Amino acid sequence: MAKMCSMRRYRNLFLNLTEDENMTKIENITVVGAGQMGAGIGLVSAIYGYNVVLYDIADEFVSNGLNKNFSYLERQVSKDRMTPEKMEEIKTRMRGELDLQAAVSSADLVIEAIVENLGIKNKVWADIGKYAPEHTIFGSNTSSLSITEMAKASGRPEKFLGTHFFNPPVIMKIIEFIKGYETSEETLRAAVEYGKSMEMQTVEANEAPGFIVNRLMIPQLNEAYHALEQGVASREDIDTAMKFGLNHPMGPLTLSDFIGLDTILFIAEYLHAELGEKFKPAPLLRKMVRAGKLGRKTGEGFYKY
Ligand SMILES: NC(=O)c1ccc[n+]([C@@H]2O[C@H](COP(=O)([O-])OP(=O)(O)OC[C@H]3O[C@@H](n4cnc5c(N)ncnc54)[C@H](O)[C@@H]3O)[C@@H](O)[C@H]2O)c1
């Protein structure tokens, strides 16, 4: 523990961060949900010195998440971007867990990254609220859903906020922090310090469906599905036009496959219900989700992988 404290002080000095004795000190992080985002959040946190527990509902998901992270580290070593000693050190900071109570019992911060469904998230947050220590900060990686509602389900509304990472978290250097109705300033400050300690840009938003990025991005992705369905252009030309015409790193259909079409549909349905017609999901998106063509994670979406 003493060693971790001095490590944090060194990191804070290096990154010019101030120490605030009243703030929750984050050293142990539990990520609930070891899928695309949960594993990635665990990885970037472990790289920056945090102790990470990855929890999921089945061994297969936990192992996949850990193995994906280990492969990433091994690739860094093979490209001479990391020493083997550093890799081993980071690996020892990550472990898996299948029992939720054990997973959160010594967490300073719990980040939930499970399926984008408010009912399921609320249920899991109610359990986390029962098991986590009193000082623990709660963050949801939701892309759009109500922070205030999950905060209420957790029973700790002042300790709860949105911690919205981007995909993949080890590359995308930004976190959106979202305040719910009762999120305290101390909670927000501790979370922002955690983000900055990982050299992330941080932006703060008040609760609103989709926050900043997804509120602006989802209508654009949805319009690409309408354009494809109406025969405006081929999938390749839609992507090429947006990539070179707007200088985006990838086109909207490639990006959709990367995010996961099920996740996009969940977000679009929520934004539609909360904000009105202009967010109504395109029929093609629904059809593809019904067909199980969810993008990279299922091997096929707008493209085959
Ligand atoms: N994919 C993206 O680009 C992206 C970006 C930012 C935020 N998000 C958000 O992150 C969250 C996770 O998205 P993802 O893309 O990682 O999804 P994913 O499908 O890759 O992973 C979800 C994981 O949650 C697990 N899970 C489901 N129910 C659970 C439960 N009750 N308890 C514990 N684990 C459970 C699943 O087993 C799975 O491993 C969602 O809220 C999503 O909106 C996704």
The ligand as an SDF file (V2000), in Angstrom:
LIG
                    3D

 44 48  0  0  0  0  0  0  0  0999 V2000
  -18.4600   -0.5840  -28.0610 N   0  0  0  0  0  0  0  0  0  0  0  0
  -18.1560    0.6910  -27.9960 C   0  0  0  0  0  0  0  0  0  0  0  0
  -17.5650    1.2750  -28.9190 O   0  0  0  0  0  0  0  0  0  0  0  0
  -18.5210    1.4680  -26.7530 C   0  0  0  0  0  0  0  0  0  0  0  0
  -17.9260    2.7230  -26.5530 C   0  0  0  0  0  0  0  0  0  0  0  0
  -18.2310    3.4270  -25.3710 C   0  0  0  0  0  0  0  0  0  0  0  0
  -19.1210    2.8970  -24.4510 C   0  0  0  0  0  0  0  0  0  0  0  0
  -19.6900    1.6690  -24.6920 N   0  0  0  0  0  0  0  0  0  0  0  0
  -20.5940    1.1270  -23.6600 C   0  0  0  0  0  0  0  0  0  0  0  0
  -19.8630    0.1940  -22.9000 O   0  0  0  0  0  0  0  0  0  0  0  0
  -20.7520   -0.8300  -22.4170 C   0  0  0  0  0  0  0  0  0  0  0  0
  -20.2490   -2.2040  -22.8500 C   0  0  0  0  0  0  0  0  0  0  0  0
  -20.1320   -2.2120  -24.2590 O   0  0  0  0  0  0  0  0  0  0  0  0
  -19.1850   -3.2680  -25.0060 P   0  0  0  0  0  0  0  0  0  0  0  0
  -19.0490   -2.7880  -26.4010 O   0  0  0  0  0  0  0  0  0  0  0  0
  -17.9840   -3.5400  -24.1720 O   0  0  0  0  0  0  0  0  0  0  0  0
  -20.1340   -4.5710  -24.9910 O   0  0  0  0  0  0  0  0  0  0  0  0
  -19.7040   -6.1130  -25.0970 P   0  0  0  0  0  0  0  0  0  0  0  0
  -20.9030   -6.7850  -25.6320 O   0  0  0  0  0  0  0  0  0  0  0  0
  -18.4070   -6.2620  -25.7990 O   0  0  0  0  0  0  0  0  0  0  0  0
  -19.4500   -6.5360  -23.5610 O   0  0  0  0  0  0  0  0  0  0  0  0
  -20.4440   -6.5360  -22.5860 C   0  0  0  0  0  0  0  0  0  0  0  0
  -20.0110   -7.5050  -21.4990 C   0  0  0  0  0  0  0  0  0  0  0  0
  -20.9320   -7.3900  -20.4120 O   0  0  0  0  0  0  0  0  0  0  0  0
  -21.1400   -8.6820  -19.8890 C   0  0  0  0  0  0  0  0  0  0  0  0
  -22.3960   -8.7130  -19.1410 N   0  0  0  0  0  0  0  0  0  0  0  0
  -23.6430   -8.7510  -19.6040 C   0  0  0  0  0  0  0  0  0  0  0  0
  -24.5270   -8.7860  -18.5750 N   0  0  0  0  0  0  0  0  0  0  0  0
  -23.7820   -8.7560  -17.4530 C   0  0  0  0  0  0  0  0  0  0  0  0
  -24.0820   -8.7790  -16.0810 C   0  0  0  0  0  0  0  0  0  0  0  0
  -25.3530   -8.8220  -15.6620 N   0  0  0  0  0  0  0  0  0  0  0  0
  -23.0750   -8.7370  -15.1990 N   0  0  0  0  0  0  0  0  0  0  0  0
  -21.7830   -8.6740  -15.6360 C   0  0  0  0  0  0  0  0  0  0  0  0
  -21.4280   -8.6750  -16.9280 N   0  0  0  0  0  0  0  0  0  0  0  0
  -22.4300   -8.7020  -17.8270 C   0  0  0  0  0  0  0  0  0  0  0  0
  -21.1620   -9.5910  -21.1070 C   0  0  0  0  0  0  0  0  0  0  0  0
  -20.9250  -10.9320  -20.7160 O   0  0  0  0  0  0  0  0  0  0  0  0
  -20.0380   -8.9840  -21.9420 C   0  0  0  0  0  0  0  0  0  0  0  0
  -18.7890   -9.5850  -21.6630 O   0  0  0  0  0  0  0  0  0  0  0  0
  -22.1340   -0.4810  -22.9410 C   0  0  0  0  0  0  0  0  0  0  0  0
  -22.8080    0.2820  -21.9800 O   0  0  0  0  0  0  0  0  0  0  0  0
  -21.8020    0.3680  -24.1740 C   0  0  0  0  0  0  0  0  0  0  0  0
  -22.8410    1.2520  -24.5180 O   0  0  0  0  0  0  0  0  0  0  0  0
  -19.4020    0.9390  -25.8100 C   0  0  0  0  0  0  0  0  0  0  0  0
  1  2  1  0
  2  3  2  0
  2  4  1  0
  4  5  1  0
  4 44  2  0
  5  6  2  0
  6  7  1  0
  7  8  2  0
  8  9  1  0
  8 44  1  0
  9 10  1  0
  9 42  1  0
 10 11  1  0
 11 12  1  0
 11 40  1  0
 12 13  1  0
 13 14  1  0
 14 15  2  0
 14 16  1  0
 14 17  1  0
 17 18  1  0
 18 19  2  0
 18 20  1  0
 18 21  1  0
 21 22  1  0
 22 23  1  0
 23 24  1  0
 23 38  1  0
 24 25  1  0
 25 26  1  0
 25 36  1  0
 26 27  1  0
 26 35  1  0
 27 28  2  0
 28 29  1  0
 29 30  1  0
 29 35  2  0
 30 31  1  0
 30 32  2  0
 32 33  1  0
 33 34  2  0
 34 35  1  0
 36 37  1  0
 36 38  1  0
 38 39  1  0
 40 41  1  0
 40 42  1  0
 42 43  1  0
M  CHG  2   8   1  16  -1
M  END
$$$$
